[in-house]
Amino acid sequence: MRGKITGFVISLLACVLLFAVPVMADTDEILDYTITVDVNQDATVNINYHIDWKVLDSGSGIGPLTWIKVGVPNSHVVMTQGISSTVDHIDQSGSYVEVYLDRDYYEGEVASIDFLVVQDYMYQVDKLTAGETVYSFTPGWFDDIRVDSFTIQWNNENCISFTPECLIDDGYNVWEGSLGKGEHFTVTMTYPNDAYDFDLSKSEENAADDTNGGLSDILYEIIGFVVVIAFIILPIALPIWIIYSGHRGFNGGERTIEKTTRVKVTYYDACPGCGAPRKEGAKYCEYCGKSLVKSEETITEEQLKKEEKEAASFNKNGEYRYGSAPNTFIRVSSVRVPNPHYHAPSGTGRSGGGGHHSSCACASSCACACACACAGGGRAGCTTKDFYNTDLKLTALARACGSNRKAIRE
């Protein structure tokens, strides 16, 4: 009984907070979200994303759209590549990719974004039937943004079954529809075990970074209690800390700071499509238009190897020859990003940052051990709904109110 009363009190506080949170107008709308998937011989998958992202609000302290964050199946990303000219560069952070745009996009503008993710650890051998391997795929969804048109296209070569039912067009299984805020969609494709070079060690259950670790219900209640207390205490304590830190020099003097990204790029000697030799400085074949990039690897300061220390000396935007390899370069992208420590005076500061919102649904509701995209996406402005990045979904707490009232009656 004591545990039920405690749960009721927590849920009651959550309900009060639920009604106290103001309703925020939509800041963005996704006009089209199309994902095209092709399986490679090594069983990795090429996932091509196309997103038409419309900015509905860039004022009221929210700011323009400058980058987006999209959930991917797990952290085992082999490579990423920007396809459209709207993509400046891409960073990976765990089960997300952060796509930085070529410029700021303001209210009424649409950013048409295309990029590629090569993903591993996407399948499970003998998952349902001996001798068959299953890919289960849930594309990253958006907790605070509606999707007007949603399409998954999966190459059905060698496929023996799939779910759910769908149209087949030009060799691709095609699922279409629309998605409300927080809604997501899962497809499965089944292949014989000898269709591709499946590796048991790379089955989806080994992508442990996407599981919740089997946390007990008691631990979840403790986490929920701490989060609710944070909602009550932090709104009072944070302004005091901001004022104090402002006098101590911790808040940062500028709205934006410089962020430098270094990517090791290796090019093909000749076009993999038509065989034409690559010209110096060319990124795409001048004859067939195919990408000449063989591989890309983001180099962080922490990951710099001893022989790669020279990469740290490249600071200006551009591409620099690296090492003795004739087709290897360091691409440097130095951009201004929102300063996370900056707080504007007189209440005019912004709650997000130019293009970032973390809304991982897996942490609070998915509880999955599969290689699905238990992650969301979003941008600046959305963070006003979850200012402290608690990732605690108020809709879930609202449901908890009803369940705990029932428990008390019993």
C-alpha positions as CSV (number, residue, x, y, z in Angstrom):
1,M,0.0,0.0,0.0
2,R,2.8,2.4,0.8
3,G,4.3,1.8,-2.6
4,K,1.0,2.5,-4.3
5,I,0.6,5.7,-2.3
6,T,4.1,6.8,-3.3
7,G,3.3,6.1,-6.9
8,F,0.1,8.0,-6.7
9,V,1.8,11.1,-5.2
10,I,4.4,11.0,-7.9
11,S,1.8,10.7,-10.6
12,L,-0.3,13.4,-9.0
13,L,2.6,15.8,-9.2
14,A,3.2,14.8,-12.8
15,C,-0.4,15.5,-13.6
16,V,-0.2,19.0,-12.1
17,L,3.0,19.7,-14.1
18,L,1.2,18.3,-17.2
19,F,-1.5,20.9,-17.0
20,A,1.0,23.6,-16.0
21,V,3.1,23.3,-19.1
22,P,1.9,25.8,-21.7
23,V,0.9,24.5,-25.2
24,M,3.6,25.4,-27.7
25,A,2.7,26.1,-31.3
26,D,4.3,23.9,-33.9
27,T,7.7,25.2,-35.0
28,D,8.2,22.8,-37.9
29,E,6.4,20.6,-40.3
30,I,7.9,17.7,-42.4
31,L,6.3,17.7,-45.8
32,D,8.0,14.5,-47.0
33,Y,10.0,11.8,-45.3
34,T,11.2,9.2,-47.7
35,I,13.7,6.4,-46.8
36,T,15.1,4.1,-49.5
37,V,17.0,1.0,-48.3
38,D,19.3,-1.4,-50.2
39,V,21.1,-4.4,-48.7
40,N,24.8,-4.7,-49.5
41,Q,26.5,-8.1,-50.1
42,D,28.2,-7.8,-46.6
43,A,24.7,-7.4,-45.1
44,T,25.2,-3.8,-44.2
45,V,22.4,-1.5,-45.6
46,N,22.5,1.7,-47.5
47,I,19.8,4.0,-46.0
48,N,19.1,7.0,-48.2
49,Y,17.1,9.7,-46.4
50,H,15.1,12.5,-48.1
51,I,13.4,15.1,-45.9
52,D,11.5,18.2,-46.9
53,W,11.6,20.2,-43.7
54,K,9.4,23.3,-43.5
55,V,10.2,26.0,-40.9
56,L,6.9,27.3,-39.4
57,D,8.5,29.5,-36.8
58,S,11.9,31.1,-36.6
59,G,11.0,34.0,-34.3
60,S,10.0,34.2,-30.6
61,G,13.5,33.3,-29.5
62,I,13.4,30.0,-31.4
63,G,15.7,31.0,-34.2
64,P,16.2,29.6,-37.7
65,L,16.7,26.0,-38.6
66,T,20.5,25.3,-38.9
67,W,20.8,21.6,-38.2
68,I,18.6,18.5,-37.5
69,K,19.1,15.4,-35.5
70,V,17.7,12.1,-36.9
71,G,17.6,8.7,-35.2
72,V,19.3,5.8,-36.8
73,P,19.0,2.1,-36.0
74,N,22.1,2.0,-33.7
75,S,25.6,3.4,-33.2
76,H,27.2,0.9,-35.7
77,V,27.2,3.4,-38.5
78,V,29.8,2.5,-41.2
79,M,29.7,5.9,-42.9
80,T,27.6,8.9,-43.6
81,Q,27.5,11.1,-46.7
82,G,25.6,14.3,-47.5
83,I,23.9,14.0,-50.9
84,S,22.1,17.3,-51.5
85,S,23.7,20.7,-51.5
86,T,21.7,21.7,-48.4
87,V,24.0,19.4,-46.3
88,D,27.2,21.0,-45.1
89,H,28.4,18.1,-43.1
90,I,27.2,15.2,-40.9
91,D,28.3,14.2,-37.4
92,Q,27.3,11.0,-35.6
93,S,26.4,10.9,-31.9
94,G,25.4,7.4,-30.7
95,S,22.1,6.4,-32.3
96,Y,21.7,9.7,-34.0
97,V,23.1,11.6,-37.0
98,E,23.4,15.4,-36.8
99,V,23.0,16.9,-40.2
100,Y,24.3,20.5,-40.4
101,L,22.8,22.6,-43.1
102,D,24.4,24.9,-45.7
103,R,22.7,28.0,-44.2
104,D,20.0,29.3,-41.9
105,Y,16.4,28.5,-42.9
106,Y,13.7,30.9,-41.7
107,E,9.9,30.8,-41.3
108,G,8.2,29.7,-44.5
109,E,11.3,28.2,-46.1
110,V,11.7,24.5,-46.9
111,A,15.1,22.7,-46.5
112,S,15.2,19.7,-48.9
113,I,17.7,17.4,-47.2
114,D,19.2,14.2,-48.7
115,F,21.9,12.1,-47.0
116,L,23.1,8.5,-46.9
117,V,23.8,6.3,-43.8
118,V,25.5,2.9,-44.2
119,Q,24.4,0.9,-41.3
120,D,25.5,-2.4,-39.7
121,Y,24.0,-4.7,-37.0
122,M,20.6,-4.5,-38.6
123,Y,19.6,-8.2,-38.8
124,Q,19.0,-11.3,-36.8
125,V,19.9,-14.7,-38.0
126,D,17.3,-17.5,-37.4
127,K,15.1,-15.0,-35.6
128,L,11.7,-16.6,-36.4
129,T,12.6,-19.6,-38.6
130,A,15.8,-21.6,-38.9
131,G,17.6,-20.8,-42.1
132,E,16.1,-17.3,-42.3
133,T,17.4,-13.9,-41.4
134,V,15.2,-10.9,-40.6
135,Y,15.8,-7.2,-40.8
136,S,13.5,-5.2,-38.5
137,F,13.6,-1.5,-39.2
138,T,11.9,1.5,-37.5
139,P,13.0,4.8,-39.0
140,G,13.7,7.6,-36.5
141,W,10.6,9.5,-35.7
142,F,9.8,13.0,-34.4
143,D,8.0,13.5,-31.1
144,D,7.0,17.1,-31.7
145,I,6.6,17.3,-35.5
146,R,4.0,15.9,-37.8
147,V,5.0,14.2,-41.1
148,D,2.6,14.9,-43.9
149,S,3.9,12.2,-46.3
150,F,6.0,9.2,-45.2
151,T,7.5,6.5,-47.4
152,I,9.8,3.5,-46.9
153,Q,11.2,1.9,-50.0
154,W,13.1,-1.4,-49.5
155,N,14.8,-3.3,-52.3
156,N,13.2,-6.7,-52.4
157,E,15.9,-8.6,-54.2
158,N,16.3,-12.1,-52.6
159,C,13.5,-11.3,-50.1
160,I,11.2,-14.3,-49.3
161,S,8.7,-12.5,-47.0
162,F,7.9,-9.2,-45.4
163,T,5.5,-7.4,-43.1
164,P,3.2,-5.5,-43.2
165,E,1.6,-5.8,-46.6
166,C,2.6,-3.2,-49.1
167,L,2.8,-2.3,-52.8
168,I,5.8,-3.5,-54.9
169,D,7.0,-1.0,-57.4
170,D,10.1,-1.4,-59.7
171,G,11.7,-4.0,-57.4
172,Y,11.0,-2.2,-54.1
173,N,8.5,-2.8,-51.4
174,V,6.8,0.5,-50.8
175,W,5.0,1.5,-47.6
176,E,3.3,4.9,-47.6
177,G,1.3,7.0,-45.2
178,S,1.5,10.0,-42.8
179,L,2.7,10.2,-39.2
180,G,1.4,12.3,-36.3
181,K,3.7,13.6,-33.6
182,G,5.6,10.7,-32.0
183,E,4.1,8.1,-34.3
184,H,6.5,5.6,-35.9
185,F,6.3,2.7,-38.3
186,T,8.1,-0.7,-38.4
187,V,8.8,-3.0,-41.4
188,T,10.5,-6.4,-41.5
189,M,12.2,-8.1,-44.5
190,T,13.1,-11.8,-44.4
191,Y,15.9,-13.4,-46.4
192,P,17.4,-16.9,-46.6
193,N,20.6,-17.2,-44.6
194,D,22.7,-17.6,-47.7
195,A,21.3,-14.5,-49.5
196,Y,24.1,-12.2,-48.1
197,D,27.2,-12.5,-45.9
198,F,25.4,-12.5,-42.6
199,D,27.6,-12.5,-39.5
200,L,26.2,-14.0,-36.3
201,S,28.4,-11.6,-34.2
202,K,26.6,-8.7,-35.9
203,S,23.1,-9.7,-35.1
204,E,20.8,-6.9,-33.9
205,E,20.8,-8.3,-30.3
206,N,24.5,-7.5,-30.1
207,A,23.9,-3.8,-30.8
208,A,23.7,-3.4,-27.0
209,D,23.9,0.4,-27.1
210,D,20.2,0.6,-28.0
211,T,18.8,-1.5,-25.2
212,N,17.4,-0.2,-21.9
213,G,19.5,-2.7,-19.9
214,G,16.5,-4.4,-18.3
215,L,15.9,-1.7,-15.7
216,S,13.5,-2.8,-13.0
217,D,10.2,-1.1,-12.4
218,I,11.5,0.1,-9.0
219,L,14.5,1.8,-10.7
220,Y,12.1,3.5,-13.2
221,E,10.0,4.8,-10.3
222,I,13.1,6.2,-8.6
223,I,14.2,7.9,-11.9
224,G,10.7,9.3,-12.3
225,F,10.7,10.7,-8.8
226,V,14.0,12.4,-9.3
227,V,12.8,13.9,-12.6
228,V,9.6,15.2,-11.1
229,I,11.5,16.8,-8.2
230,A,13.9,18.4,-10.8
231,F,10.8,19.9,-12.6
232,I,9.9,21.6,-9.3
233,I,13.3,22.7,-8.0
234,L,15.2,23.5,-11.2
235,P,12.9,26.3,-12.4
236,I,13.7,28.1,-9.2
237,A,17.4,27.2,-8.9
238,L,18.4,27.7,-12.5
239,P,17.8,31.5,-12.7
240,I,19.8,31.9,-9.5
241,W,22.6,29.9,-11.0
242,I,22.5,31.9,-14.2
243,I,22.8,35.1,-12.3
244,Y,25.6,33.8,-10.2
245,S,27.5,32.2,-13.0
246,G,27.1,35.4,-15.1
247,H,29.1,37.2,-12.4
248,R,31.7,34.4,-12.3
249,G,32.2,34.4,-16.0
250,F,30.7,30.9,-16.7
251,N,27.9,31.9,-19.1
252,G,30.1,32.6,-22.1
253,G,30.5,36.0,-23.7
254,E,29.1,35.2,-27.2
255,R,25.9,33.7,-28.6
256,T,27.9,31.3,-30.8
257,I,31.2,29.6,-30.7
258,E,33.5,28.1,-33.3
259,K,33.1,24.3,-34.0
260,T,35.7,22.6,-36.1
261,T,35.0,19.2,-37.7
262,R,37.8,17.2,-39.4
263,V,36.9,14.4,-41.8
264,K,39.4,12.1,-43.4
265,V,38.2,11.6,-47.0
266,T,39.5,8.9,-49.3
267,Y,38.7,9.2,-53.1
268,Y,38.6,6.5,-55.8
269,D,41.4,6.7,-58.4
270,A,38.7,6.3,-61.0
271,C,34.9,6.5,-61.1
272,P,33.3,3.3,-59.7
273,G,30.5,3.9,-62.2
274,C,32.0,4.6,-65.6
275,G,35.7,4.1,-64.9
276,A,36.7,7.6,-65.9
277,P,39.9,8.8,-64.1
278,R,39.3,11.2,-61.2
279,K,40.4,14.8,-61.8
280,E,42.3,16.6,-59.0
281,G,39.8,18.1,-56.6
282,A,36.7,16.5,-58.1
283,K,34.1,15.0,-55.7
284,Y,31.7,13.8,-58.4
285,C,32.4,12.2,-61.8
286,E,32.2,14.8,-64.6
287,Y,30.7,12.2,-66.9
288,C,28.2,10.2,-65.0
289,G,27.8,12.3,-61.8
290,K,28.6,9.4,-59.4
291,S,30.2,10.2,-56.1
292,L,34.0,9.6,-56.1
293,V,34.2,9.4,-52.3
294,K,35.4,6.0,-51.2
295,S,35.2,6.5,-47.5
296,E,34.7,9.3,-44.9
297,E,35.8,9.2,-41.2
298,T,35.2,12.0,-38.7
299,I,38.3,12.5,-36.6
300,T,37.7,13.8,-33.1
301,E,40.3,15.4,-30.8
302,E,40.0,12.4,-28.5
303,Q,40.4,9.9,-31.3
304,L,43.5,11.4,-33.0
305,K,46.2,8.8,-33.4
306,K,49.8,9.7,-33.0
307,E,50.3,9.6,-36.7
308,E,47.3,11.8,-37.2
309,K,48.4,14.6,-34.9
310,E,49.1,16.7,-38.0
311,A,45.3,16.7,-38.7
312,A,44.9,18.9,-35.6
313,S,46.8,21.7,-37.3
314,F,44.2,22.0,-40.1
315,N,41.8,24.7,-38.8
316,K,40.6,26.7,-41.8
317,N,37.7,25.5,-44.0
318,G,38.9,23.5,-47.0
319,E,40.4,20.2,-48.0
320,Y,44.0,19.4,-47.3
321,R,46.2,16.6,-48.6
322,Y,46.9,14.1,-45.8
323,G,49.8,11.8,-45.4
324,S,51.5,10.0,-48.4
325,A,48.4,8.4,-49.8
326,P,47.6,10.2,-53.2
327,N,43.8,10.2,-52.7
328,T,43.5,10.9,-49.0
329,F,42.6,14.4,-47.6
330,I,41.4,16.1,-44.5
331,R,38.2,18.1,-45.0
332,V,37.9,20.9,-42.4
333,S,34.6,22.5,-41.7
334,S,34.6,25.3,-39.2
335,V,31.2,26.8,-38.4
336,R,29.6,29.0,-35.7
337,V,27.2,27.0,-33.5
338,P,25.1,28.1,-30.5
339,N,27.1,28.5,-27.3
340,P,25.5,26.2,-24.8
341,H,26.7,28.4,-21.9
342,Y,25.3,31.6,-23.3
343,H,22.3,33.2,-21.6
344,A,20.9,36.4,-23.2
345,P,20.1,39.2,-20.7
346,S,16.6,40.4,-19.8
347,G,14.8,37.2,-20.6
348,T,15.5,37.2,-24.3
349,G,17.6,34.0,-24.4
350,R,16.6,31.0,-26.4
351,S,16.0,27.6,-24.8
352,G,17.3,25.5,-27.6
353,G,20.2,25.9,-30.0
354,G,20.4,26.4,-33.7
355,G,18.8,23.2,-34.8
356,H,19.0,20.7,-31.9
357,H,16.4,18.8,-30.0
358,S,17.0,15.4,-28.2
359,S,13.8,13.4,-28.0
360,C,14.8,9.8,-27.7
361,A,11.6,7.7,-27.3
362,C,13.5,4.6,-26.5
363,A,14.7,5.8,-23.1
364,S,11.2,6.1,-21.7
365,S,8.8,4.0,-23.7
366,C,10.3,1.7,-26.2
367,A,12.2,-0.7,-24.0
368,C,13.4,-2.5,-27.0
369,A,16.3,-4.9,-27.5
370,C,16.1,-4.8,-31.2
371,A,18.0,-2.8,-33.8
372,C,15.2,-0.3,-34.4
373,A,15.6,3.4,-34.5
374,C,14.5,4.1,-31.0
375,A,15.4,7.7,-31.4
376,G,13.7,10.9,-32.5
377,G,14.7,14.0,-34.2
378,G,14.1,17.7,-34.1
379,R,15.5,21.2,-33.8
380,A,15.7,24.4,-31.9
381,G,12.5,25.5,-30.2
382,C,11.3,22.0,-29.5
383,T,13.6,21.9,-26.4
384,T,11.3,24.4,-24.7
385,K,9.0,21.4,-24.1
386,D,11.8,19.5,-22.3
387,F,14.1,22.3,-21.2
388,Y,16.2,20.1,-18.9
389,N,16.6,17.1,-21.3
390,T,14.9,14.8,-18.9
391,D,13.4,12.8,-21.8
392,L,10.4,12.1,-19.5
393,K,7.3,12.1,-21.7
394,L,4.4,13.9,-20.1
395,T,1.9,11.9,-22.1
396,A,3.3,8.8,-20.4
397,L,2.9,10.4,-17.0
398,A,-0.6,11.3,-17.8
399,R,-1.4,7.7,-18.5
400,A,0.3,6.8,-15.2
401,C,-2.1,9.1,-13.4
402,G,-5.0,7.0,-14.4
403,S,-3.3,3.7,-13.7
404,N,-2.3,4.8,-10.1
405,R,-5.7,6.1,-9.3
406,K,-7.0,2.6,-10.1
407,A,-4.3,1.0,-7.9
408,I,-5.3,3.2,-4.9
409,R,-9.0,2.2,-5.3
410,E,-7.9,-1.4,-5.2
